[in-house]
Amino acid sequence: MTFVIVLLLLLALLYTGIPMFSGMFLFSGAVLLYFFGNVGTLGEFVFEKLNVYLLVAIPLFMLMAHFMVRGKVVDDLYDTAHTLVRHLPGGLGIATVFACAVFAAISGSSVATALTVGKVAIPQMLRYNYDRLGAYGVVAGGGTLGILIPPSAPMVLYGFVSDTSIGALFMAGVVPGLLLAAIFAVYCMVTEGRRERRLGPAYVRPARASGPEMGTALRRSFWALTLPPFVLLGIYFGVFTATEAAGTGALWALLIAAVIYKTLGWRDLWAGAQEAARTTAMLFMIIIGAALFGYMLTKLRIPQELVELVVRHDIGKYPFLIAMMALIFVLGLVLESISIILITTPIVLPVLKALGIEPVWYGVLLTINLELALISPPVAMNLVVIKSITGAPLKDIDRAAIPYMVMMGLFMLLIIAVPGIATWLPGTMFGQ
């Protein structure tokens, strides 16, 4: 009951419009002051929480993404995918999913993926008479792959808060991310194939690209396609840690954009560094607020009481996981991803340990649920991005996202039923 009251009070405070960092910091400080008469040595506490080598990965992964985007290295991704698969039923949708998957492995951001790919893909799909709602839906769904296919900023935050290996989390996201992308692609083939049969001769499918066209497209995107395997294989084989992968990935992205493509100038370099610094500062402030919130919860013994409740009622791990996923989905309707990770993780960690739930497995389920939040109204960032691109009514975009919400919900249940989908690849990593 204490947890429910604390959560409702915090949500009420955040809904006043106060910045999240300030809300969590002030709320936690006020609760500590009220119940314990002091807030301890906050300066030392903040320094200790931020003085962590792992957090260096956040600005470096952001730098990597900004170098590739500002250097226009990723601009050819959709064109390449379109050239390779445009002749298939739903080929434009498949190309969009493919471009989203690759860009996700570069940017680590779902909103950036939906915005960057959507600006290119949606006009192209509409030009070829692709179903309008289908075009909106595939960008909304494909864009969510940004935080599941590594590198992923939410996974870094979850790993930091839960003290879970970032490398293992990244590897755990690869198979589910690719499998979910494949499910989206098959859905595009099936739905657009039905539409083609229904329209008959009125439906015009783009012609198959020639061999030279495909070869030219692949050569154009070759260097952009080298970055994801460079980072992921380095982590997988133990060549470098996640933080070192972020540094080497940022350097490789810089070399590709500035030396090979010659499209990244000094002004772009400086602007990318500034943007990465601003975003990092914002995230670090939120981390401070969340750390204090977790400390406050521990002082109030809320995690311990939750564990005792689970043990007393003999709740198994599967009912607990389903209940948590339902709660996180509800929170996702009103909060954004970072808030959900930092508010819920300190509370559930002791329960995960008590029930023998692998934190990496839970991390993948959490990430898929956060993806679902990105296309679930009313706080659905990917849908707002699509509206900004197209100017379409939000109700149409919401309707277009429903099939992808259903697919992601069923996929989450599949991961609960078959945890090996998420845990197999991390288990084969070098040194595991």
Buried (B, 14 or more C-beta within 10 A) or exposed (E): EEBEEBBEEBBEBBEEEBEBBEBBBBBBBBBBEEEEEEBEEBEEBBEEBEEEEBBBBBBBBBBBBBBBBBBBBBBBBBBBBBBBBBEBBBBBBBBBBBBBBBBBBBBBBBBBBBBBBBBBBBEBBBEBBBBBBBBBBBBBBBBBBBBBBBBBBBBBBBBBBBEBBBBBBBBBBBBBBBBBBEBBBBBBBEBBBEBBEEEEEEBEBBEBBEEEEBEEBBEBBEBBBEBBEBBBEBBBEEEBBBBBBBBBBBBBBBBBBBEBBEBBEEEBBEEBBEBBEEBBEBBBBBBBBBBBBBBBBBBBEBBEBBBBEBEEEEBEBEEBBBEBBEBBBEBBEBBBBBBBBBBBBBBBBBBBEBBEBBBBBBBBBBBBBBBBBBBBBEBBBBBBBBBEBBEBEBEBBBEBBBBBBEBBBEBBEBBBEEBEBBBEBBEEBEEE
